[in-house]
Amino acid sequence: MLYQKFHIEVQPVFAAEGGGYLYPDTYNGGAWKTTRPKEEIDAIGAADAEKNGNLRALCKMARAWKNKHGVAMGGLLIDTLAFNYLSGTDEYDDRSYSYYDWMLRDFLEYLSELPDQNRFNALGSGQHVKVKKSFKRKAKKAHAMAVKACEAEGTAKANETWRAIIGRGFPAAEGQLVKAAVLEDAGFSAENTEQFIEDRFGVDIRYPLRIECEVNQVGFRPRLLREMYRLGMFLPVAKSLRFHIVRNDVPTPHTLYWKVLNRGPRAIRRKMIRGQIVMDAGRGEKTETSTFFGDHIVECYAVINDVVVAKDRIHVRIDDEEAL
């Protein structure tokens, strides 16, 4: 059934001896598995009460972060890790919403420093919760941003940074436009044509998705853009760029969409902001050309039943042609 913009899956279950419920799992030939949702619900309710209502708040903020940055974490994994974190500290036992920024900052640090493992024991039930893809790198990056946001508390920069961490649901600074209709730079202006996927679909990231960019030029061997960055190489203009999917764990059928956003002074001067969300042509790839200097963005989304279930982003930093 559809609930607003989200797809709710109904799973038939049967009461199991010893508690819990049996449900059929069709993966890898099929098997009967046990789930214990009541124990998990009771555990999170009790822990939330002990932590002054902060556990559920932290779970919601963590979900906003994972949806914003395409972190393939299920809800039960987030709840379990948030439970584990708050169970190991009394720092926020009597704190309220005015400390949510510190709490999320510290939780992101906790995630980034967890040992590598492929599963955790769920809160309450103890059932195994699978880690679909490591979240530590993105947590570390978000933690660094959160540190800066906390340091800038009370300023427009703090709001801007938190919006970059958890999305546009976080309020813009007072007096600051959420989305300027016109972008301006040094006397030049351009219509802001950027679109946002959350305005079109619901977002609930569940699966890993990875895109890469192949850089091509006649007479030279192809290179991958991320590899070039690791080697300290720059991307000059006039290169053919083939964005393509290198990992896609999303069940079929699903629909792919792309977004190419140009940023920087030259994008404004040339009135080439772009940023429209377009459906994939059926090949799982998109071809562009490195045209002008700037730190541009390409994003890919996988959509099932009007919900974005996977996404990835790659930055395209094009070197200044005047310096070549």
C-alpha positions as CSV (number, residue, x, y, z in Angstrom):
1,M,0.0,0.0,0.0
2,L,1.1,3.6,-0.5
3,Y,1.2,5.8,2.6
4,Q,1.7,9.4,1.3
5,K,5.0,9.1,-0.5
6,F,6.2,5.8,1.1
7,H,5.6,2.2,0.1
8,I,4.6,0.0,3.0
9,E,5.3,-3.7,2.6
10,V,2.9,-6.1,4.3
11,Q,4.6,-9.3,5.5
12,P,2.6,-12.5,6.5
13,V,3.9,-13.9,9.7
14,F,3.1,-16.8,12.0
15,A,3.5,-16.9,15.8
16,A,6.5,-19.0,16.7
17,E,7.1,-21.2,19.7
18,G,9.1,-19.4,22.3
19,G,8.0,-16.0,21.1
20,G,8.5,-13.9,18.0
21,Y,7.1,-14.6,14.5
22,L,8.1,-16.8,11.6
23,Y,8.2,-15.2,8.2
24,P,9.2,-16.6,4.7
25,D,12.4,-15.2,3.2
26,T,12.8,-15.9,-0.5
27,Y,16.4,-14.9,-0.7
28,N,19.0,-17.6,-1.7
29,G,16.6,-20.4,-2.2
30,G,14.2,-19.5,0.6
31,A,14.0,-20.1,4.3
32,W,11.9,-19.5,7.4
33,K,13.3,-16.8,9.7
34,T,12.2,-15.4,13.0
35,T,11.6,-11.7,13.8
36,R,10.9,-10.2,17.2
37,P,9.5,-6.7,16.7
38,K,7.7,-6.4,20.0
39,E,11.0,-6.9,21.9
40,E,12.6,-4.2,19.8
41,I,9.7,-1.8,20.2
42,D,9.7,-2.3,24.0
43,A,13.5,-1.8,24.2
44,I,13.5,1.4,22.3
45,G,10.6,2.7,24.3
46,A,12.2,2.0,27.6
47,A,15.6,3.3,26.5
48,D,14.0,6.5,25.1
49,A,12.3,7.1,28.4
50,E,15.6,6.6,30.3
51,K,17.4,9.0,27.9
52,N,14.9,11.9,28.2
53,G,13.3,11.2,24.8
54,N,16.7,11.6,23.1
55,L,16.9,8.1,21.6
56,R,14.0,8.5,19.1
57,A,15.2,12.1,18.3
58,L,18.7,10.8,17.5
59,C,17.2,8.0,15.3
60,K,15.3,10.5,13.3
61,M,18.3,12.8,12.8
62,A,20.4,9.8,11.8
63,R,17.8,8.8,9.2
64,A,17.8,12.3,7.8
65,W,21.6,12.1,7.5
66,K,21.6,8.7,5.8
67,N,18.9,9.8,3.3
68,K,20.7,13.0,2.5
69,H,24.0,11.3,1.8
70,G,22.9,8.0,0.4
71,V,24.1,5.8,3.3
72,A,22.7,2.3,2.9
73,M,21.5,1.7,6.4
74,G,18.2,0.1,7.4
75,G,16.1,1.6,10.1
76,L,16.7,-1.3,12.6
77,L,20.5,-0.9,12.2
78,I,20.2,2.9,12.9
79,D,18.0,2.3,15.9
80,T,20.4,-0.4,17.2
81,L,23.5,1.8,16.8
82,A,21.8,4.8,18.4
83,F,20.7,2.6,21.3
84,N,24.2,1.3,21.7
85,Y,25.7,4.8,21.6
86,L,23.4,6.3,24.2
87,S,23.6,3.2,26.4
88,G,27.3,3.8,26.7
89,T,27.2,7.4,27.8
90,D,25.2,9.5,30.3
91,E,26.2,12.7,28.6
92,Y,22.6,13.3,27.3
93,D,20.5,11.6,30.0
94,D,19.1,14.9,31.2
95,R,19.7,17.1,28.1
96,S,17.0,18.4,25.8
97,Y,16.7,19.5,22.2
98,S,19.1,22.4,22.7
99,Y,21.9,19.8,22.8
100,Y,20.7,17.8,19.7
101,D,23.5,19.3,17.6
102,W,26.2,18.0,20.0
103,M,24.5,14.7,20.3
104,L,24.4,14.1,16.6
105,R,28.0,15.3,16.3
106,D,29.1,12.8,18.9
107,F,27.0,10.0,17.4
108,L,28.6,10.5,14.0
109,E,32.0,10.3,15.6
110,Y,30.9,7.1,17.3
111,L,29.8,5.6,14.0
112,S,33.1,6.6,12.3
113,E,35.2,4.8,15.0
114,L,33.2,1.6,15.2
115,P,35.2,-1.6,14.4
116,D,34.5,-3.1,11.0
117,Q,31.9,-5.8,11.2
118,N,29.2,-7.1,8.9
119,R,26.4,-7.4,11.5
120,F,25.2,-6.2,14.8
121,N,22.7,-7.6,17.4
122,A,19.5,-5.7,17.3
123,L,18.3,-3.9,20.4
124,G,15.8,-5.9,22.4
125,S,15.6,-9.0,20.2
126,G,19.2,-9.7,19.7
127,Q,18.6,-10.8,16.1
128,H,21.3,-10.2,13.6
129,V,21.1,-6.9,11.6
130,K,23.2,-6.9,8.5
131,V,25.5,-4.0,7.5
132,K,24.9,-3.7,3.7
133,K,27.8,-1.3,3.2
134,S,30.3,0.4,5.4
135,F,29.0,3.7,6.7
136,K,32.2,4.8,8.5
137,R,33.7,7.0,5.7
138,K,30.5,9.1,5.3
139,A,30.1,9.3,9.1
140,K,33.6,10.6,9.4
141,K,33.0,13.3,6.8
142,A,29.7,14.3,8.4
143,H,31.3,14.4,11.8
144,A,33.9,16.9,10.5
145,M,31.1,19.0,9.2
146,A,29.2,18.7,12.4
147,V,32.2,19.9,14.4
148,K,32.3,23.1,12.3
149,A,28.5,23.6,12.6
150,C,28.8,23.4,16.4
151,E,31.7,25.8,16.4
152,A,29.6,28.2,14.3
153,E,26.5,27.9,16.6
154,G,24.1,30.8,16.3
155,T,25.3,31.9,12.9
156,A,24.0,31.5,9.4
157,K,27.0,29.3,8.6
158,A,25.8,26.8,11.2
159,N,22.4,26.5,9.6
160,E,23.9,26.1,6.2
161,T,26.2,23.3,7.4
162,W,23.5,21.4,9.2
163,R,21.4,21.6,6.1
164,A,24.3,20.1,4.2
165,I,24.5,17.3,6.8
166,I,20.8,16.4,7.3
167,G,19.0,18.1,4.4
168,R,16.6,20.9,3.7
169,G,14.4,19.8,6.6
170,F,16.8,21.8,8.8
171,P,15.7,25.5,8.8
172,A,17.6,28.1,7.0
173,A,19.0,31.0,9.0
174,E,16.5,33.8,9.7
175,G,16.4,36.2,6.8
176,Q,18.2,33.7,4.5
177,L,16.3,32.5,1.4
178,V,15.9,28.7,1.4
179,K,16.4,28.7,-2.4
180,A,17.3,31.8,-4.3
181,A,15.4,32.0,-7.6
182,V,18.3,33.9,-9.1
183,L,22.0,33.3,-8.5
184,E,24.4,36.2,-8.7
185,D,28.1,36.7,-8.9
186,A,30.2,39.8,-9.8
187,G,27.3,41.5,-11.6
188,F,26.2,38.4,-13.5
189,S,23.0,36.5,-12.8
190,A,21.4,33.3,-13.8
191,E,18.1,31.6,-13.0
192,N,18.5,28.9,-10.4
193,T,17.2,25.8,-12.2
194,E,18.3,23.2,-9.6
195,Q,15.6,20.6,-8.7
196,F,15.6,18.5,-5.5
197,I,14.7,14.8,-5.5
198,E,12.9,15.1,-2.2
199,D,10.4,17.5,-3.8
200,R,9.5,14.8,-6.3
201,F,9.7,11.5,-4.4
202,G,9.9,10.2,-0.9
203,V,13.4,9.3,0.3
204,D,14.3,6.1,2.3
205,I,17.8,5.0,1.4
206,R,18.0,1.2,1.8
207,Y,20.5,-0.1,-0.8
208,P,24.1,0.6,-1.9
209,L,24.5,2.4,-5.2
210,R,27.9,3.6,-6.6
211,I,28.6,5.7,-9.7
212,E,31.9,6.4,-11.3
213,C,33.1,8.7,-14.1
214,E,35.3,7.5,-16.9
215,V,37.4,10.4,-18.4
216,N,38.2,10.0,-22.1
217,Q,40.3,12.0,-24.6
218,V,41.4,11.0,-28.1
219,G,44.9,9.7,-28.0
220,F,44.9,8.9,-24.2
221,R,43.8,5.9,-22.2
222,P,40.6,6.3,-20.2
223,R,41.0,7.1,-16.5
224,L,38.5,6.9,-13.7
225,L,37.8,10.3,-12.1
226,R,38.0,9.1,-8.5
227,E,41.4,7.5,-9.3
228,M,42.6,10.8,-10.7
229,Y,41.7,12.5,-7.5
230,R,43.5,9.9,-5.4
231,L,46.6,10.5,-7.6
232,G,46.4,14.3,-7.2
233,M,45.5,14.8,-10.8
234,F,43.3,17.6,-12.1
235,L,40.4,17.3,-14.6
236,P,40.9,19.9,-17.4
237,V,38.3,21.0,-19.9
238,A,37.4,19.4,-23.2
239,K,37.3,15.8,-21.8
240,S,34.5,13.4,-22.5
241,L,32.9,12.2,-19.2
242,R,31.0,8.9,-19.0
243,F,29.1,8.6,-15.7
244,H,28.1,5.0,-15.1
245,I,26.9,2.7,-12.3
246,V,29.6,0.3,-10.9
247,R,27.4,-1.1,-8.1
248,N,23.7,-1.4,-7.8
249,D,22.1,-3.6,-5.2
250,V,18.6,-2.3,-5.7
251,P,16.0,-5.0,-6.5
252,T,14.4,-4.9,-10.0
253,P,12.4,-3.3,-11.3
254,H,13.4,0.2,-10.4
255,T,13.9,3.5,-12.3
256,L,17.1,5.5,-12.4
257,Y,17.3,9.3,-12.5
258,W,20.3,11.6,-13.0
259,K,21.1,15.2,-11.9
260,V,23.9,17.3,-13.3
261,L,24.5,20.6,-11.4
262,N,27.0,23.2,-12.5
263,R,28.3,25.5,-9.8
264,G,30.6,28.5,-9.6
265,P,31.0,31.9,-11.1
266,R,31.3,30.7,-14.7
267,A,28.1,28.6,-14.5
268,I,26.4,31.8,-13.4
269,R,28.0,33.9,-16.2
270,R,27.1,31.4,-18.8
271,K,23.6,30.8,-17.4
272,M,24.2,27.1,-17.3
273,I,23.3,26.1,-13.7
274,R,21.2,23.1,-14.9
275,G,20.3,20.8,-12.0
276,Q,17.2,19.3,-13.5
277,I,16.4,15.7,-12.6
278,V,16.0,13.5,-15.7
279,M,15.2,9.9,-16.2
280,D,17.9,7.5,-17.3
281,A,17.8,6.6,-21.0
282,G,17.9,2.9,-20.2
283,R,21.6,2.3,-20.2
284,G,22.5,3.2,-16.7
285,E,24.9,5.9,-17.8
286,K,25.1,9.5,-18.8
287,T,27.7,11.3,-21.0
288,E,28.9,14.9,-20.4
289,T,31.8,17.1,-21.4
290,S,34.1,19.0,-19.0
291,T,33.3,22.4,-20.3
292,F,34.3,25.1,-17.8
293,F,36.0,25.6,-14.4
294,G,34.1,24.8,-11.2
295,D,33.2,22.2,-8.6
296,H,30.2,20.5,-10.2
297,I,28.0,17.6,-9.0
298,V,26.5,14.6,-10.6
299,E,24.0,12.5,-8.7
300,C,22.2,9.2,-9.5
301,Y,19.0,8.0,-7.9
302,A,17.2,4.6,-7.9
303,V,13.4,4.8,-7.4
304,I,10.9,2.1,-6.4
305,N,7.2,2.9,-6.0
306,D,7.9,6.7,-5.9
307,V,10.5,6.3,-3.2
308,V,14.3,6.9,-3.6
309,V,15.9,3.8,-2.2
310,A,19.5,4.4,-3.3
311,K,21.6,7.4,-4.4
312,D,25.1,8.4,-5.0
313,R,27.0,11.6,-5.8
314,I,30.3,12.4,-7.4
315,H,32.0,15.8,-7.4
316,V,33.5,16.9,-10.7
317,R,36.2,19.5,-10.1
318,I,37.2,21.0,-13.4
319,D,40.5,22.8,-13.5
320,D,40.6,26.5,-14.7
321,E,41.2,26.5,-18.4
322,E,43.0,29.8,-18.1
323,A,45.7,28.0,-16.1
324,L,46.3,25.3,-18.7
